[in-house]
């Protein structure tokens, strides 16, 4: 029997919170801190003009994305071409549409017998916790593709893989969704489909738009973003005479100066170790539950987000979306990591834009706030990985050993009835 349940509560909560977000990005409601919408009205619009001319932004260090990102940046043309809305307004409307699509997918997913309602509520609560930044970046669109990929993969692995590949060609990280595909024929089909879709998209863009592959070398000179885990070392070092600076670099505020390359290299090593752990997990896993693909995707993206030298506020949308998918599945035990991500998302809105001046200045309010947010992400990563390992490696092996012991134990002789 399918779980239907009422959707009026979730829909009402979503409508109210999203109306507030729209009022914020349209500047009807003033929000504290710096304006977060300038990226859309200035940077995205500039990219739109260039991409509309048939080429990728050349010599623009702020363009660091795979070629299919052009589809998102160009999508407001649906409204601007008809003269209905300006570029920024059209972008916000499309971000809201992507937000609604994720909610619809989660509500659809909970109709399954192995589903639960918590996933939709995680999404409803998580997006507004980030504030207007959620609608002023294109990460909502990418997250919608990732959520669609995970939900579709349950019954249609090739469709899920194709959506994951499209997402990866928009912003790379959805490629991590493939790590949790069950081994065997389904995994081979998924990886083959994903590689084929990515190759076709890459070839198509490379053949038609100059500069399609420039993103591969676009971040070679990056420093360490001031909001990342590794940046905490440099924030504290500023109080002990470190002579580095915080500058706008590659489109974000980064640390530049002595030993920054060492911190960046350490972050890269941590990311490599995270990848090694995920590979080890995949080799050692002996049992896949219905939630394993989503749980593995959540753990992988948590690991790579937390260890990255760049940890922008909008990245939290990725984690909220994946946490929502996990909590829509009854088999998942990642509720606590999901809650930690929600709390970290709320702290992220304080960190940017509300108290961003404190973060830039490396004062103690900014440092404590960053330490709390990043500490929650570290804890969520550790818990998600531990529970994924328990559910798919140690738990099944322990049960198998117990079954073998019971099978090998001699049968107890039946006691003779005595009269």
Secondary structure, 3 states (H helix, E strand, C coil): CCCCCCCHHHHHHHHHHHHHHHHHHCCCCCCCCCCCCHHHHHHHHHHHHHHHCCECCCCCCCCCCCCCHHHHHHCCHHHHCCCCCCHHHHHHHHHHHHHHHHHHHHHHHCCCCCECCHHHHHHHHHHHHCHHHHCCCCHHHHHHHHHHHHHHHCCCHHHHHHHHHHHHHHHCHHHHHHHHCCCCHHHHHHHHHHHHHHHHHHHHHHHHCECCCHHHHCCCCCCEECCCCCHHHHHHHHHHCCCCEEEEECCEEEEECCCHHHHHHHHHHHHHHHHHHHHHHHHHCCCCCCCHHHHHHHHHHHHHHHHCCCCCCCHHHHHHHHHHHHHCECCCCCHHHHHHHHHHHHHHHHHHHHCHHHHHHCCHHHHHHHHHHHHHHHHHHHHHHHHHHHHHHHHHHHHHHHHHHHHHCCCCCCCCCCC
